[in-house]
Each structure stands twice: as C-alpha cells, then as structure tokens.
Amino acid sequence: MSEFSTKIVNKIIEEQEAIIGPLAWEEAQKVSGLKIDVARHAVNVEGNTREVLERLVSQYEKLFGQASVEVCRDAVRPLLSQLKDEEIPAVLR
C-alpha cells in the first residue's frame, strides 16, 4: 500500500484518538490489513486501500455509530481527492 494510503489511515486513527483516546489505537489493531505499533503510533497497511479503509471505519462504527463515521469522513475529506475513485470506499464519500 502506498505511503499516502498509510497517511489516510493514520489521519483517521488520530482523529478518533482525539475523541476517544487510546481506545482508537486498540480498535485499529483489530482491523484486518493493519499492523499497528501502539507505542510508536505507527501503522503498516497491507492489502487493498478501499477494503482496509472500509474495515477501519466499520470498526469504529460498531462502537460509536454514525458519529464515528462522520469523524472519519471529516478527517480524510481534504485527502480523498488524491486517491483514485475506486480506492475510496462509499462510506467515506
């Protein structure tokens, strides 16, 4: 996965962290396709950009509902124009 896609994932986690604290990193660790080093706040993304982003947003949505989805959308809105259309999950549009 590209460095830019990793930046998007990091941005989502950091925005969630601003609201829910360290739980944001713990929840991200549960997402298939993400390797998280919580101590360093480092993310390694493996796999399809769109699928990993979908799983990450879904993980937060399970806990906190639509509000978490909105936080994710707001976090990445300025960055999405740099992705190909097929890489952007519908949940972030």
C-alpha positions, 0 to 999 in steps of 0.5 A, a space after each residue: 500500500 502506498 505511503 499516502 494510503 498509510 497517511 489516510 489511515 493514520 489521519 483517521 486513527 488520530 482523529 478518533 484518538 482525539 475523541 476517544 483516546 487510546 481506545 482508537 489505537 486498540 480498535 485499529 489493531 483489530 482491523 484486518 490489513 493493519 499492523 499497528 505499533 501502539 507505542 510508536 503510533 505507527 501503522 503498516 497497511 497491507 492489502 487493498 486501500 478501499 477494503 482496509 479503509 472500509 474495515 477501519 471505519 466499520 470498526 469504529 462504527 460498531 462502537 460509536 455509530 454514525 458519529 464515528 463515521 462522520 469523524 472519519 469522513 471529516 478527517 480524510 475529506 481534504 485527502 480523498 481527492 488524491 486517491 483514485 475513485 475506486 480506492 475510496 470506499 462509499 462510506 467515506 464519500 
